[in-house]
Amino acid sequence: MALVTVQFRWSGGGREVFLCTDYYGWESNKIRMSCSCTSPVFTAVVELPVGCQEYKYIVDGQWKHDPNKETTPNVFGTLNNVVRVTQTTQEIQPAQEIKTVQVTKTVQQTRTVQEPKPQEAGQVTVTPIRVVQEVCHGTITPAAPFDPEADADALRKAMKGLGTDEKTIIAILAHRSNSQRQTIKNKFKVKYGKDLTKQLESELTGNLEDCVLALMEPASLYDARSLRRAIKGAGTDEECLIEILCSRSNAEIQQIKQA
């Protein structure tokens, strides 16, 4: 499926802005938008498939849409923005300075600073240097197309009867985003009346069980439990505290506190 580069721009204020799209699984794969020191406009560039794509922004922890762009109602009674992507689509809003953000792999963001050279006879010259910052993102991307009912049926079949088809379980759960796994879990409960997590727990053992059960937890709940284990009992797992608290946004930390 061909993807088209689309530029997004948010000029509605805020200190921390994320772009969320239905194609990338909304908040589970939100994209941090960037702005320069001289401009209050936040920008991001993403790749989207041709067609009608919905998107929205998280501004300082609050969901917001752009009232100046096309909108559509969502299931929560609010509005999402809509972009109609074609092969010639290049931008949602024109931006003078854009930084590319990839969702699925490590990329590099660059900015220019000035470093003074030694003074010569009362004269000062400056030379621009490039400062490179590594930006890391998860490697699991939302499946597209995504059919939660088909996934629920396949998981049911993999655990039914004697033995367990572990390859099918891995193929499905390891290739769905966290929000998609929660959707599959809900669909499984509705269709079969059983808790998918408990079913997996009864069918799997060892490291595979630990990994799969961790995948089935919402991200904020998994972080909260990891932090709890890190400070419980004698001693403190400082590496765990640093890894989680120093790599989460303010909004994500608030979700961890509420989990």
C-alpha positions in Angstrom: 0.0 0.0 0.0 1.5 3.3 -1.1 2.0 6.0 1.6 1.9 9.7 1.0 3.9 12.2 3.0 1.5 14.7 4.7 2.6 17.8 6.7 0.6 18.8 9.8 0.7 22.2 11.6 -0.8 23.3 14.9 -0.9 27.0 15.8 -3.4 26.8 18.6 -0.9 27.3 21.5 0.3 24.9 24.2 3.7 23.7 25.5 3.5 20.1 24.5 1.6 18.9 21.4 1.1 15.4 19.9 -0.5 14.4 16.7 -2.8 11.3 16.8 -4.2 9.6 13.7 -6.6 6.7 13.3 -4.2 5.0 10.9 -1.5 4.8 13.6 -3.8 3.8 16.4 -4.5 7.2 18.0 -2.9 7.8 21.4 -1.0 4.5 21.5 1.3 5.8 18.7 1.0 9.5 19.1 3.6 11.6 17.4 5.4 14.4 19.2 5.2 17.7 17.2 8.1 20.1 17.2 8.4 23.9 17.1 11.4 26.2 16.7 12.5 28.8 19.3 11.3 31.6 17.1 7.9 30.3 16.2 5.0 29.1 18.3 3.8 26.8 15.5 4.1 23.0 16.1 4.8 20.9 13.0 5.1 17.2 12.1 5.4 15.1 8.9 3.8 11.6 8.7 3.1 9.1 6.0 -0.5 8.1 5.4 -2.3 5.9 2.9 -4.5 7.3 0.2 -8.1 7.9 1.4 -10.0 9.6 4.2 -7.9 9.7 7.4 -9.0 11.1 10.8 -6.7 12.9 13.2 -6.6 14.9 16.3 -4.2 16.7 18.6 -3.3 16.3 22.3 -2.3 19.7 23.6 -0.9 19.8 27.2 -2.8 16.5 27.9 -6.1 17.7 26.4 -7.7 16.4 23.2 -8.3 19.2 20.7 -9.3 19.5 17.0 -8.5 22.3 14.6 -11.8 24.2 14.1 -10.5 25.7 10.8 -10.2 22.3 9.2 -12.7 19.7 8.0 -14.2 17.7 10.9 -16.3 14.6 11.5 -18.2 13.4 14.7 -16.6 10.6 16.7 -18.1 8.0 19.1 -17.3 10.2 22.1 -19.6 13.0 21.0 -16.7 15.3 20.0 -15.1 16.1 16.7 -12.1 14.6 14.8 -10.3 16.4 12.0 -10.3 14.7 8.5 -7.7 14.8 5.8 -8.5 13.4 2.3 -5.1 12.0 1.2 -4.4 11.8 -2.5 -1.3 11.0 -4.4 -0.6 14.7 -4.7 -1.4 15.6 -1.0 1.6 17.3 0.5 0.4 19.3 3.4 -2.5 20.0 5.8 -1.2 23.4 6.5 1.8 25.1 4.9 4.8 25.1 7.2 8.1 27.0 6.7 10.2 24.7 9.0 9.3 21.0 9.2 10.9 18.2 11.1 10.2 14.7 9.9 9.0 12.2 12.6 9.0 8.5 11.9 6.7 6.3 14.1 8.3 2.9 13.6 12.0 3.4 13.9 14.8 5.6 15.3 15.2 8.8 13.4 17.3 11.9 13.8 16.2 15.5 14.4 18.7 18.3 13.8 18.9 21.9 14.9 21.6 24.5 14.3 23.5 26.4 17.0 26.4 28.8 16.7 29.8 28.2 18.2 32.3 31.2 18.3 35.7 30.8 16.7 38.8 32.3 18.3 38.8 36.1 18.1 41.1 37.7 15.5 42.0 41.4 15.9 38.8 42.4 17.5 36.7 40.5 15.1 34.3 37.7 16.1 33.0 35.1 13.6 30.6 32.3 14.2 30.3 28.9 12.5 27.1 26.9 12.6 27.4 23.3 13.9 24.8 20.6 13.8 23.5 19.0 17.0 22.0 15.6 16.4 19.4 14.1 18.8 18.4 10.5 18.7 14.6 10.0 18.9 13.4 6.5 19.6 10.0 5.0 19.0 8.4 1.6 19.4 8.9 -1.0 16.6 5.3 -2.3 16.7 3.0 -0.4 14.4 -0.7 -0.7 14.0 -1.9 -3.4 11.6 -3.6 -2.1 8.5 -6.1 -3.3 7.6 -7.3 -4.3 11.1 -10.1 -6.8 11.7 -10.5 -7.4 15.5 -13.2 -10.0 15.1 -11.0 -12.1 12.8 -8.2 -11.8 15.3 -10.4 -12.8 18.1 -11.6 -15.9 16.1 -8.1 -16.9 15.3 -7.0 -16.6 18.9 -10.0 -18.6 20.0 -9.1 -21.4 17.5 -5.4 -21.3 18.6 -6.4 -22.1 22.2 -9.3 -24.4 21.6 -9.0 -28.2 22.2 -5.8 -30.0 23.0 -2.6 -28.1 22.7 -2.0 -24.4 21.9 -1.0 -22.8 18.7 1.6 -20.5 20.1 2.8 -19.3 16.6 -0.6 -17.9 15.8 -0.8 -16.1 19.2 2.6 -14.6 18.6 1.8 -13.7 15.0 -1.3 -11.7 16.0 -0.4 -10.1 19.4 3.1 -9.2 18.5 2.0 -7.4 15.3 -0.8 -5.2 16.8 -0.5 -1.9 18.6 -1.6 -1.7 22.2 -4.9 0.0 21.4 -5.6 -2.7 18.8 -4.9 -5.5 21.4 -7.4 -3.8 23.7 -10.0 -3.8 20.9 -9.3 -7.5 20.3 -9.7 -8.2 24.0 -13.1 -6.4 24.1 -14.3 -8.2 20.9 -13.3 -11.6 22.4 -15.2 -10.8 25.6 -18.3 -9.8 23.7 -18.3 -12.8 21.3 -17.2 -15.6 23.6 -18.0 -14.3 27.0 -14.5 -14.9 28.3 -11.6 -12.7 29.4 -8.9 -13.1 26.7 -6.1 -12.3 29.2 -7.2 -15.1 31.5 -7.5 -17.5 28.6 -3.9 -16.7 27.5 -2.7 -17.1 31.1 -4.2 -20.6 31.3 -2.7 -21.7 27.9 0.8 -20.3 28.1 3.8 -20.9 30.4 7.2 -19.4 31.1 8.7 -16.4 29.4 6.2 -16.5 26.6 3.3 -16.2 29.2 5.0 -13.2 30.9 5.6 -11.5 27.6 2.1 -12.0 26.2 0.4 -11.0 29.4 2.5 -7.8 29.4 1.4 -7.1 25.9 -2.2 -7.4 26.8 -2.0 -4.7 29.5 -2.7 -1.0 28.7 0.6 0.9 28.6 -0.2 3.1 31.6 -1.2 0.1 33.7 1.9 -1.8 32.8 4.1 1.2 33.7 2.3 1.6 37.0 2.8 -2.0 38.0 6.5 -1.9 36.9 7.0 1.2 39.1 5.2 -0.5 42.0 7.5 -3.5 41.8 10.5 -1.2 41.5 9.9 0.5 44.9 8.2 -2.4 46.8 10.1 -4.2 49.5 13.8 -3.9 50.4 15.8 -1.8 47.9 14.8 0.2 44.9 15.1 -0.6 41.2 16.4 2.8 40.2 17.0 1.8 36.6 13.3 0.9 36.2 12.3 4.3 37.7 14.6 6.2 35.4 13.7 4.3 32.3 9.9 5.0 32.8 9.7 8.4 34.4 12.4 10.0 32.2 10.9 8.7 28.9 7.2 9.5 29.4 5.5 12.8 28.7 3.7 14.8 31.4 0.3 13.5 30.1 1.5 9.9 30.1 2.8 10.3 33.7 -0.7 11.6 34.7 -2.2 8.5 33.1 0.2 6.3 35.1 -0.8 8.0 38.3 -4.5 7.3 37.6 -4.0 3.7 36.5 
